[in-house]
Amino acid sequence: MMVLRTQKVRLYPNKTMQKVLDDLCDYRRYCWNAGLALWNELYEESLILDDKRLRPNEYKVRNELVANKADWQYRFSARCLQLAISDLNKAWKNFFDKAQVDWGKPRFKSKKAPRQGFKTDRAKIIKGKLRLDKPHGIKHWDDIRMSGVKSLTGELKVVSIYRENGKYWASLPFEVEVANKAKTGDKTAVDVNVGHFNYTAGQVNTLPKRLKHLYQRIKYYQKSLAKKRVVNGKQATQSHNYVKTRAKLQRDYRKVANIQRDIIQKFTTKLVTNYDKIAIEDLQVKQMQMSHVASKGLQRSLFSYFRQILTYKCEWYGKYLVIADKYYPSTQRCSNCGYIKTGDDKISLAGNRKHNTKHHEYICYECGHVMDRDINAVYNLLALI
């Protein structure tokens, strides 16, 4: 099976290529904003004249921008403009897709955004270095040194390069052939919770102790930046101490993301290696966060990221993934007799006040079965396979 495997690498451009990358980031933002302005104009015109034939599309907008190119634009790769309009077209299609209820209308890119980037499909890897396509008339052009590459096998697709906090990164997608994992005949279920995942073989902690120290530092830096803005207003962002503190804040956020994603990547690989059938829950994370009960913990637990990673790994390695219905009572159902709690008997995040039970306790009022709440949910999910 042919799949896309993406590797995130750190780039170390020299001064010449650093200027090139910065200019390409700015040019990508210019192309996006120019294309979005033209797209909005054509769309409003089609609404006013009530003519669907005037509605914008990728080809109309791209051809208009190419026809009106200024002389300075020929110093940059033509693919930068074309890929920007292609992404804009996808954003507009998603905006009109009713299945994506949380998707918003495409917005203009800001030069003040902490992350700037561009895409190219003409990059090559030469002797372990990244080589971008060289525009006509440019004399000084160098390959970019990079680190963090595990393997360079496969066909290189559209490369995303971005700058964040003064550092340069690239996402290298390789089209490779992946073989199915060996069949084990075993099955498992995963019950996701704030701070940990439970499954038939035990528990995985997604918020280890080392993250608590990082979150404390993040809180301290956020308060420090907020105080500087209150005292000095807009001028605070121009001070040297403000920039240093913001860089530390971004560094700690990056460490947190790397730690949690590493945990989830290793756990999902373990699941698809040891089990043939896996059952998980379909949670409404957005609605759960709106309740403001453990909303911060829900956001930090990366439920959606876990499901996304597990889904594509099951497809890669030929494993069977079962997603329980969002209304399936995995927490309220007794895994021993099948009795489902209703009304005042239900278990909430605070337990049950009527029967004075705690959050982690499950007591069946039909058969008297006593079990840990999370383990009970795992067995209920396992019954779906």
JOFENDA-V203331 format. One line per field, one symbol per residue. ss: DSSP state (~ for helix, > for strand, _ for the rest). phi: phi as a letter, one per 30 degrees, with the letter a starting at -180 (. if undefined). psi: psi as a letter, one per 20 degrees, with the letter a starting at -180 (. if undefined). A space follows every 10 residues. Layout:
ss=???
phi=???
psi=???
This chain:
ss=_>>>>>>>>> >>__~~~~~~ ~~~~~~~~~~ ~~~~~~~~~~ ~~~~~~~~~_ _~~~___~~~ ~~~~~~~___ ~~~~~__~~~ ~~~~~~~~~~ ~~~~~_____ __________ ____>>>>>> ___>>>__>> >_________ ___>>>>___ ____>>__>> >>>>__>>>> >>>>>>>___ ______>>>> >>>__>>>>_ _>>>>___~~ ~~~~~~~~~~ ~~~~~~~~~~ ~~~~~~~~_~ ~~~~~~~~~~ ~~~~~~~~~~ ~~~~~~~~~~ ~~~~__>>>> >___~~~~~~ ____~~~~~~ __~~~~~~~~ ~~~~~~~__> >>>>______ __>______> __~~~__>__ >>____>___ >>>______> >>~~~~~~~~ ~~___
phi=.dbcccccbc cbdddddddd dddddddddd dddddddddd dddddddddh bdddddbedd dddddddcdd dddddcdddd dddddddddd dddddcdddc dcdcdecddc ddddbbaaba ccdbcchicc ccdcddiccd abdcdbbjdd acdjddcdcc cbcbhiccbb ccdcdbccdd dddcicbabb cdbdjaccbd ckbcdcbddd dddddddddd dddddddddd dciddddcdd dddddddddd dddddddddd dddddddddd dddcbcbbcb ccccdddddd dichdddddd dhdddddddd ddddddcicc cccdddcddd dddddccjdc dbidddccdc jbddchcddd cbbddccidc adeddddddd ddddd
psi=pprpppppqp qmqahghghg gghhghhghg gggghhghgg ghghhhggil ohiiqqrggg gghghghkpr hhiiirphhg gghghghhgh hhhhhjohhn hjprqprqqq iipipqrrqq jjqqooljqp pqpprqjpgo pqqpqrqjpg qkqrppbopp pqppkjqpqq oopporppqq qqphjrqrqp oproiqpprh jbqpoimrhh hghghghggg hghghghhhg gibhihiiqh hgggghhhgh ghghgggggg hgghghghhh gihiqhpppr qnqnhghhhi ijokhghghi ilghgghggh ghhhggjkqp ppoqqijpmh hiqpigijpp qrciiqpahj bohgjlqrgj poopjgijpp qpgghghghh hhii.
